[in-house]
């Protein structure tokens, strides 16, 4: 357990923001499985939020069962960032998070995400403006630097602390590395040693043992899990079991398949209609990993031209490939 001012993060495990995946439905599902002390929204564009685009406002939806919930915003205009933060606070979010780590070209080209690691004066201005605009806790998500020749995470930490950031999450890769190679946990440990605020470590946690090792090797206050939870929504629960010296939950093929079907059905009912089928294909691709004949299922799901055809493929797969328990 740790605190971000008056917000208690217990257990100290965090569902990372993953664009296109960690919407309210997925956050609810992971939180409901147990072990998750904080969920973070998909990154939300301040341009879309302040211009009140419908899709952007869909990204900011959350329910009480998700609390505590952090809303992550990105952009390069300090005024819009401050306005967006105030909107997020008015929506009832527990925490507002500034994204200075996303490596995706679309975000970087707009001057947001990890692009801010190359312009610390602008990042400082954004943090100060956002800090003045909200009363709720303010956090920052970063990468270790832009590339291996410009690792500046400790410098960013100092700027953040001086401007009122109350917790820092750091992914142990540079922007240039994207998700290749291995995350550098030593830079995470270095940031934690230098920090006066809580630090959350992120990168390459795919098993309960990985989470335990990150806590042990870096000394972080919390561990953030993203990609590993997409294909295994039970991962955060399993990490907490391991950290609490309890037997780690073993998930059967039938449980995995049932979860996939029920979750995809909920997405089909509740996701915005024009995007629902594409979202279901993306989610189905992750959730079907590790299932027998999963590649064939993925091919049929991705080839579906309607929601009815999609679920026909899922139902046929379940009937043929998953034995009853």
C-alpha positions as CSV (number, residue, x, y, z in Angstrom):
1,X,0.0,0.0,0.0
2,X,1.1,3.6,-0.7
3,X,-0.6,6.9,-0.9
4,X,-0.8,9.7,-3.5
5,X,-1.6,12.4,-1.1
6,X,-5.0,11.3,0.3
7,X,-5.7,8.6,-2.3
8,X,-4.7,5.2,-1.0
9,X,-3.4,2.7,-3.6
10,X,-4.0,-0.7,-2.0
11,X,-2.9,-3.2,-3.3
12,X,0.1,-1.3,-4.8
13,X,-0.5,-2.7,-8.3
14,X,-1.7,-0.4,-11.1
15,X,-3.4,-1.1,-14.5
16,X,-1.4,0.9,-17.0
17,X,-3.0,3.1,-19.6
18,X,-3.0,1.3,-23.0
19,X,-4.5,3.2,-25.9
20,X,-7.4,1.2,-27.5
21,X,-7.7,-1.2,-24.6
22,X,-8.0,0.2,-21.1
23,X,-11.5,1.7,-21.5
24,X,-14.0,1.6,-18.7
25,X,-15.2,-1.9,-19.6
26,X,-11.7,-3.4,-19.4
27,X,-10.8,-1.5,-16.3
28,X,-14.0,-2.8,-14.6
29,X,-13.2,-6.3,-15.6
30,X,-9.7,-6.2,-14.2
31,X,-10.7,-4.5,-11.0
32,X,-13.4,-7.1,-10.5
33,X,-10.9,-9.9,-10.7
34,X,-9.1,-8.5,-7.7
35,X,-5.6,-7.3,-6.8
36,X,-5.7,-3.9,-8.6
37,X,-5.3,-0.8,-6.5
38,X,-5.5,1.8,-9.2
39,X,-6.7,2.0,-12.8
40,X,-5.6,4.6,-15.3
41,X,-7.7,5.6,-18.4
42,X,-6.5,5.5,-21.9
43,X,-4.6,8.6,-22.8
44,X,-7.1,11.4,-23.6
45,X,-6.4,14.1,-26.1
46,X,-6.7,17.6,-24.7
47,X,-7.7,18.9,-28.1
48,X,-10.5,16.4,-28.3
49,X,-11.6,17.0,-24.7
50,X,-11.7,20.8,-24.8
51,X,-13.4,20.7,-28.2
52,X,-15.9,18.2,-26.8
53,X,-15.5,15.5,-29.4
54,X,-17.9,12.6,-28.6
55,X,-15.2,9.9,-29.0
56,X,-12.9,11.7,-26.6
57,X,-15.6,12.1,-24.0
58,X,-16.4,8.3,-24.3
59,X,-12.8,7.7,-23.2
60,X,-13.3,9.7,-20.0
61,X,-16.3,7.6,-18.8
62,X,-15.9,5.6,-15.6
63,X,-18.0,4.0,-12.9
64,X,-17.8,4.0,-9.1
65,X,-16.5,0.4,-9.0
66,X,-13.3,1.5,-10.7
67,X,-12.2,3.9,-7.9
68,X,-9.7,5.1,-7.4
69,X,-9.4,6.1,-11.0
70,X,-6.8,8.3,-12.7
71,X,-7.5,10.1,-15.9
72,X,-4.5,10.6,-18.2
73,X,-4.3,13.5,-20.5
74,X,-1.9,14.4,-23.3
75,X,-1.1,17.4,-25.4
76,X,1.5,20.2,-25.9
77,X,-0.6,23.3,-25.3
78,X,-0.3,24.2,-21.6
79,X,-3.6,26.1,-21.6
80,X,-5.6,23.3,-23.1
81,X,-3.8,20.8,-20.7
82,X,-4.9,23.0,-17.8
83,X,-8.5,23.3,-19.1
84,X,-8.6,19.5,-19.7
85,X,-7.3,18.8,-16.2
86,X,-10.1,21.0,-14.7
87,X,-12.7,19.1,-16.8
88,X,-11.3,15.8,-15.6
89,X,-11.6,17.0,-12.0
90,X,-15.1,18.1,-12.6
91,X,-16.0,14.7,-13.9
92,X,-15.0,13.3,-10.5
93,X,-11.7,11.6,-11.3
94,X,-9.5,10.9,-8.2
95,X,-6.2,11.7,-9.9
96,X,-5.2,13.6,-13.1
97,X,-2.1,12.1,-14.9
98,X,0.0,13.9,-17.5
99,X,1.4,11.7,-20.2
100,X,5.0,12.4,-21.1
101,X,5.8,8.9,-22.1
102,X,3.6,7.7,-25.0
103,X,6.0,6.7,-27.9
104,X,3.3,6.5,-30.6
105,X,4.0,8.7,-33.7
106,X,0.5,10.2,-33.8
107,X,1.0,11.5,-30.2
108,X,4.6,12.5,-30.6
109,X,3.9,14.5,-33.8
110,X,1.5,16.6,-31.9
111,X,4.3,17.5,-29.4
112,X,2.7,15.4,-26.6
113,X,3.7,12.1,-25.0
114,X,7.4,11.3,-24.9
115,X,8.1,14.3,-27.1
116,X,7.9,16.4,-23.9
117,X,11.1,14.6,-22.7
118,X,13.0,16.6,-25.3
119,X,11.5,20.0,-24.2
120,X,11.7,20.2,-20.4
121,X,10.8,24.0,-20.3
122,X,7.5,23.1,-22.1
123,X,6.9,20.2,-19.8
124,X,7.6,22.4,-16.8
125,X,5.1,25.0,-18.1
126,X,2.5,22.4,-18.6
127,X,2.9,20.9,-15.2
128,X,2.7,24.3,-13.5
129,X,-0.5,25.3,-15.4
130,X,-2.2,22.0,-14.7
131,X,-1.2,22.1,-11.0
132,X,-2.8,25.6,-10.7
133,X,-6.0,24.3,-12.4
134,X,-6.8,21.4,-10.2
135,X,-7.0,20.5,-6.5
136,X,-6.9,16.7,-6.9
137,X,-3.6,14.8,-6.9
138,X,-1.4,15.3,-10.0
139,X,0.8,12.5,-11.4
140,X,3.2,12.2,-14.3
141,X,4.0,9.2,-16.6
142,X,7.3,9.2,-18.4
143,X,9.9,7.0,-20.2
144,X,13.5,6.9,-19.3
145,X,14.4,9.4,-22.0
146,X,14.0,10.0,-25.7
147,X,16.8,7.7,-26.7
148,X,19.8,5.9,-25.1
149,X,22.0,9.0,-25.6
150,X,19.5,11.3,-23.7
151,X,18.4,9.4,-20.6
152,X,17.0,12.2,-18.4
153,X,14.5,10.6,-16.1
154,X,16.1,11.9,-12.9
155,X,16.2,15.4,-14.4
156,X,12.5,15.1,-15.3
157,X,11.8,13.8,-11.8
158,X,13.3,16.9,-10.2
159,X,11.3,19.2,-12.5
160,X,8.1,17.3,-11.6
161,X,8.7,17.4,-7.9
162,X,9.5,21.1,-8.0
163,X,6.2,21.8,-9.9
164,X,3.9,19.9,-7.6
165,X,3.7,16.4,-9.1
166,X,2.8,14.0,-6.4
167,X,3.7,10.6,-7.9
168,X,5.8,9.6,-10.9
169,X,5.4,6.5,-13.1
170,X,8.3,5.5,-15.2
171,X,8.6,2.9,-18.0
172,X,12.1,1.6,-18.2
173,X,12.5,2.1,-22.0
174,X,13.3,5.2,-24.1
175,X,10.9,6.5,-26.7
176,X,13.2,5.2,-29.5
177,X,13.1,1.7,-28.1
178,X,9.3,1.5,-28.3
179,X,8.6,-2.0,-26.8
180,X,11.8,-3.7,-28.1
181,X,14.5,-5.2,-26.1
182,X,14.3,-5.2,-22.3
183,X,13.1,-2.5,-20.0
184,X,16.0,-1.0,-18.0
185,X,15.0,-1.4,-14.4
186,X,18.2,0.2,-13.1
187,X,17.0,3.6,-14.3
188,X,13.8,3.0,-12.4
189,X,15.8,2.1,-9.3
190,X,17.9,5.3,-9.8
191,X,14.8,7.5,-10.0
192,X,13.3,5.9,-6.9
193,X,16.6,6.5,-5.0
194,X,16.4,10.2,-5.9
195,X,12.7,10.7,-5.4
196,X,10.8,12.5,-2.6
197,X,7.5,11.4,-4.0
198,X,6.1,7.9,-4.7
199,X,7.5,6.1,-7.8
200,X,5.7,3.5,-9.8
201,X,7.7,1.1,-12.0
202,X,6.5,0.0,-15.4
203,X,7.9,-2.4,-18.1
204,X,8.2,-6.1,-18.7
205,X,6.0,-7.4,-15.9
206,X,4.4,-10.5,-17.4
207,X,4.3,-12.8,-14.4
208,X,3.9,-12.7,-10.6
209,X,7.6,-13.3,-10.3
210,X,8.3,-10.3,-12.5
211,X,6.3,-8.0,-10.2
212,X,8.0,-9.4,-7.1
213,X,11.4,-8.9,-8.7
214,X,10.6,-5.3,-9.7
215,X,9.7,-4.4,-6.1
216,X,12.8,-6.1,-4.8
217,X,15.3,-4.7,-7.4
218,X,14.0,-1.2,-7.7
219,X,12.4,-0.3,-4.4
220,X,9.4,1.2,-6.1
221,X,6.2,2.0,-4.2
222,X,4.0,0.5,-6.9
223,X,4.2,-1.7,-10.0
224,X,2.2,-0.8,-13.2
225,X,1.2,-3.6,-15.5
226,X,-0.1,-3.0,-19.1
227,X,0.5,-5.3,-22.0
228,X,0.7,-8.4,-19.8
229,X,-2.8,-7.8,-18.6
230,X,-4.3,-7.5,-22.1
231,X,-4.0,-11.2,-22.8
232,X,-4.3,-12.3,-19.1
233,X,-6.7,-10.0,-17.2
234,X,-6.0,-12.1,-14.1
235,X,-2.4,-11.1,-14.1
236,X,-2.7,-8.3,-11.5
237,X,-4.7,-10.6,-9.2
238,X,-2.1,-13.3,-9.6
239,X,0.7,-10.9,-8.8
240,X,-1.0,-9.8,-5.6
241,X,-1.6,-13.4,-4.6
242,X,2.2,-14.0,-5.1
243,X,3.2,-10.9,-3.2
244,X,0.9,-11.8,-0.4
245,X,2.3,-15.3,-0.1
246,X,-1.0,-16.9,-1.1
247,X,-1.4,-19.6,-3.7
248,X,-1.5,-18.0,-7.2
249,X,-4.9,-18.4,-8.9
250,X,-4.7,-20.9,-11.7
251,X,-7.1,-20.0,-14.5
252,X,-8.5,-22.9,-16.5
253,X,-9.1,-22.9,-20.3
254,X,-12.8,-22.9,-19.6
255,X,-12.5,-19.8,-17.3
256,X,-10.5,-18.0,-20.0
257,X,-12.9,-18.9,-22.7
258,X,-16.0,-17.9,-20.7
259,X,-14.4,-14.6,-19.7
260,X,-13.5,-13.9,-23.3
261,X,-17.1,-14.6,-24.5
262,X,-18.8,-12.6,-21.8
263,X,-16.4,-9.7,-22.1
264,X,-16.7,-9.5,-25.9
265,X,-20.5,-9.7,-25.5
266,X,-20.4,-6.7,-23.2
267,X,-18.2,-4.8,-25.6
268,X,-20.6,-5.6,-28.4
269,X,-23.5,-4.2,-26.3
270,X,-21.9,-1.1,-24.9
271,X,-19.1,0.1,-27.2
272,X,-20.0,2.9,-29.7
273,X,-21.7,1.2,-32.6
274,X,-19.4,2.3,-35.5
275,X,-16.3,1.1,-33.6
276,X,-17.6,-1.9,-31.8
277,X,-16.6,-4.6,-34.3
278,X,-13.1,-3.4,-34.7
279,X,-12.7,-3.1,-30.9
280,X,-14.0,-6.7,-30.5
281,X,-11.5,-8.0,-33.0
282,X,-8.6,-6.3,-31.2
283,X,-9.6,-7.5,-27.8
284,X,-10.4,-11.0,-29.1
285,X,-6.9,-11.1,-30.5
286,X,-5.4,-10.6,-27.1
287,X,-7.8,-12.7,-25.0
288,X,-7.5,-15.7,-27.4
289,X,-3.8,-16.0,-26.8
290,X,-2.9,-19.3,-25.1
291,X,-6.2,-21.0,-26.0
292,X,-6.0,-24.2,-28.1
293,X,-6.3,-23.5,-31.8
294,X,-6.3,-19.8,-30.9
295,X,-4.7,-18.8,-34.2
296,X,-7.6,-20.3,-36.2
297,X,-10.1,-18.5,-33.9
298,X,-8.3,-15.2,-34.4
299,X,-8.3,-15.6,-38.2
300,X,-12.1,-16.2,-38.1
301,X,-12.7,-13.3,-35.8
302,X,-10.6,-10.9,-37.9
303,X,-12.4,-12.0,-41.0
304,X,-15.8,-11.3,-39.6
305,X,-17.8,-8.6,-41.4
306,X,-20.5,-8.2,-38.8
307,X,-21.0,-8.6,-35.1
308,X,-23.3,-11.6,-35.8
309,X,-20.6,-13.3,-37.9
310,X,-18.0,-12.5,-35.2
311,X,-20.0,-14.2,-32.5
312,X,-20.8,-17.1,-34.7
313,X,-17.1,-17.7,-35.0
314,X,-16.7,-17.5,-31.2
315,X,-19.6,-19.8,-30.5
316,X,-18.4,-22.4,-33.0
317,X,-14.9,-22.3,-31.5
318,X,-16.2,-22.8,-27.9
319,X,-18.4,-25.7,-29.0
320,X,-15.5,-27.4,-30.8
321,X,-12.4,-26.6,-28.8
322,X,-13.2,-26.0,-25.1
323,X,-14.2,-29.0,-23.0
324,X,-16.8,-28.5,-20.3
325,X,-15.4,-28.7,-16.7
